[in-house]
Amino acid sequence: MAALFTSCLCCCCDDGGSDHKPLKEMPTVQLDTHHMGADVVVVKRGRRVCGRGACLGSAPLHQNKSYFEFKVQSTGVWGVGVATQKADLNQIPLGQDSNSLVLRHDGSVYHNNEEKNRLPANNLPQEGDVVGLTYDHVELNLYLNGKNMQCPASGIRGTVFPVVYVDDSAIIDCQFSDFYYTPPQGFEKILFEQQIF
């Protein structure tokens, strides 16, 4: 019996042998180069998008209240929001079908080829501006440089990811943590779903 106990105890001990596996850090959310349009270019360690087309974020919005930001580095044709993995990332602008809900560069918010809302005309994002988004599985809300635009939109269903698209020389940076502005109360950065064994 003592030998059995000693054997079990040794299996649980860290003896520095080759079977020791360090704990893995949680991955960081960034742009997903496996889910992007054919002419999209992702640089800056998965945080900047340019070229032509759309790119999803690397983590779905599983938590109840997610917040993320996009900074307009160079204007052109662009859009930001949420989309399912069924979205056609080569067909822009997004918002033409049921697989995406996006704010477009002209201030319109589109889903399923229908304008769901619109930013006030004097609040269109310009070069250097930061667009913040909150999503709570029902409603997408927009913030411009930390100010709530009172421009909610809804309608998308299923598992969604952050999405950004660009064309016509637009360059957009994505912030999935270390935000420019404090997230609204109750909202936080996107978290990878953790599995418990």
C-alpha positions in Angstrom: 0.0 0.0 0.0 2.8 2.4 0.9 4.4 1.7 -2.5 1.2 2.5 -4.3 0.9 5.8 -2.4 4.5 6.7 -3.2 3.9 5.9 -6.9 0.8 8.1 -7.0 2.5 10.9 -5.2 5.5 10.9 -7.6 3.1 11.2 -10.6 1.8 14.4 -9.2 5.1 15.9 -8.2 7.1 18.3 -10.4 10.4 16.6 -10.6 11.6 18.9 -13.5 11.5 16.0 -15.9 10.5 16.2 -19.5 6.8 15.6 -18.8 6.5 19.0 -17.2 4.4 21.3 -19.3 4.2 25.1 -18.4 0.9 26.8 -18.2 -0.1 28.5 -21.4 -0.9 32.1 -21.5 -4.3 33.1 -22.8 -3.9 34.2 -26.4 -4.5 37.8 -27.2 -7.3 38.9 -29.5 -6.1 40.3 -32.8 -7.1 40.3 -36.5 -7.5 36.7 -37.8 -5.4 36.1 -40.9 -7.3 32.8 -41.5 -10.6 34.7 -41.8 -10.0 37.7 -44.1 -10.6 38.7 -47.7 -8.1 37.7 -50.4 -6.8 41.3 -50.9 -6.6 42.3 -47.2 -3.2 43.1 -45.7 -2.8 42.7 -41.9 0.2 44.2 -40.2 1.3 45.6 -36.8 1.1 42.3 -35.1 -2.4 41.6 -36.2 -3.8 45.1 -35.3 -3.8 47.1 -38.6 -5.8 46.4 -41.7 -5.3 47.8 -45.2 -5.8 46.7 -48.8 -9.3 45.8 -49.9 -11.8 43.5 -48.1 -12.8 42.5 -44.6 -11.2 40.7 -41.7 -12.7 39.1 -38.6 -11.2 39.3 -35.1 -9.7 36.1 -33.7 -12.2 35.6 -30.9 -16.0 35.4 -30.9 -18.0 37.6 -28.6 -19.1 35.0 -26.1 -19.2 37.1 -23.0 -22.3 39.2 -22.2 -20.8 42.6 -22.7 -17.9 43.1 -25.0 -16.0 46.3 -25.9 -13.4 47.0 -28.6 -12.1 50.0 -30.6 -11.0 50.9 -34.1 -8.8 53.9 -34.9 -9.1 55.6 -38.3 -5.5 56.0 -39.4 -6.3 56.9 -43.0 -9.8 57.7 -44.5 -11.3 56.1 -47.5 -14.0 53.4 -47.6 -14.2 51.5 -44.4 -16.6 49.8 -41.9 -16.5 48.3 -38.5 -18.9 46.2 -36.5 -19.7 42.5 -35.9 -20.1 39.6 -38.3 -20.5 35.8 -38.4 -18.0 33.5 -40.0 -20.5 33.1 -42.9 -19.9 36.7 -44.0 -18.3 37.1 -47.4 -15.1 39.0 -46.5 -14.4 39.8 -50.2 -17.7 41.5 -50.8 -17.7 45.0 -49.4 -19.3 47.0 -48.1 -20.5 44.7 -45.4 -24.0 45.0 -44.0 -25.6 43.7 -47.3 -26.8 40.4 -45.8 -27.8 38.9 -42.4 -24.2 38.0 -41.6 -22.9 41.4 -40.7 -23.9 44.5 -38.8 -21.5 47.5 -39.4 -21.0 51.2 -39.1 -19.9 52.4 -42.6 -17.6 55.4 -43.2 -20.5 57.6 -44.2 -22.1 57.2 -40.7 -24.8 54.7 -41.7 -25.3 51.4 -39.8 -26.3 48.5 -42.0 -27.6 45.0 -41.5 -29.3 42.8 -44.1 -29.1 45.6 -46.6 -31.2 47.8 -44.4 -30.1 51.0 -42.7 -30.6 50.4 -39.0 -29.4 53.8 -37.7 -27.2 56.7 -38.6 -24.6 58.8 -36.7 -25.5 62.5 -36.4 -24.1 64.3 -39.5 -21.7 66.4 -37.5 -20.2 63.3 -35.8 -18.7 61.3 -38.8 -15.4 59.7 -37.9 -12.4 61.4 -39.3 -8.7 60.6 -39.6 -7.3 60.0 -36.1 -10.7 59.4 -34.5 -11.4 56.3 -32.4 -14.7 54.4 -32.9 -15.6 52.3 -29.8 -18.2 49.5 -30.0 -20.2 47.7 -27.3 -22.1 44.5 -28.0 -24.3 42.6 -25.6 -25.7 39.9 -27.8 -28.7 42.0 -28.6 -27.5 45.5 -29.4 -24.5 47.1 -31.0 -23.7 50.7 -29.7 -21.2 53.1 -31.1 -18.9 55.6 -29.4 -16.8 58.3 -31.0 -13.7 59.4 -29.1 -15.3 58.0 -25.9 -18.7 59.7 -26.4 -21.8 57.6 -26.7 -23.4 58.4 -30.1 -26.9 57.1 -29.0 -27.0 55.1 -32.2 -28.0 51.5 -31.3 -28.5 48.8 -33.9 -29.6 45.2 -33.7 -30.8 42.3 -35.7 -27.7 40.0 -36.2 -28.0 36.5 -34.8 -25.6 33.7 -34.1 -21.9 33.7 -33.0 -20.4 37.0 -34.0 -16.8 38.3 -34.2 -15.4 41.8 -34.5 -15.1 42.8 -38.1 -13.4 45.6 -40.1 -13.3 46.2 -43.8 -11.3 48.7 -45.9 -11.0 50.0 -49.5 -9.9 53.1 -51.3 -6.7 53.6 -49.2 -8.4 53.3 -45.8 -6.2 52.1 -42.9 -7.8 51.0 -39.7 -6.1 50.0 -36.4 -7.9 47.6 -34.0 -7.7 47.8 -30.2 -8.9 44.7 -28.4 -7.2 45.7 -25.1 -5.2 48.7 -23.8 -8.0 51.0 -25.0 -7.8 54.6 -25.9 -11.0 55.3 -23.9 -12.4 53.6 -20.8 -15.1 51.0 -21.7 -18.7 51.9 -20.6 -19.7 50.5 -17.2 -20.2 46.8 -17.3 -18.4 46.2 -20.6 -14.9 44.8 -20.9 -12.4 43.5 -23.5 -13.2 40.4 -25.5 -12.3 37.3 -23.5 -11.4 33.9 -25.1 -13.9 31.2 -23.9 -12.2 29.1 -21.3 -12.7 25.4 -21.2 -12.8 23.6 -17.9 -11.9 19.9 -17.8 
